[in-house]
Amino acid sequence: MTFQEIIEGETPVLVDFSAEWCGPCKMMAPILKETAAAMGDSVKILKVDVDKNPAAAAHYQVQGVPTLILFKQGQTLWRQSGVVQAGQLIHILNSAIGK
């Protein structure tokens, strides 16, 4: 399944655009793990390394990392750059997907 097919699906997809050298990106790992546990199957979480996937980063105009973008059926529902705490992220996701 391609990236495009995944983000165009029925299930909302939170994409974490990050890089291995990025300190704040490393801070997002446990936050995303906690978020995934809280959200269950209602949201998919993908990590995209901007250094390995520069075309995807350019296509979505990712200027800095980490950048989080929430997609549903190919549409951007929400995006933010920088570290987002788990509680805030879970609230944003629940609001965006109508939970």
PyMOL commands that set and color helices and strands:
alter all, ss='L'
color gray80, all
select helices_A, chain A and resi 3-7+23-42+54-59+86-96
alter helices_A, ss='H'
color red, helices_A
select strands_A, chain A and resi 13-18+44-49+67-72+75-81
alter strands_A, ss='S'
color yellow, strands_A
deselect
rebuild
show_as cartoon
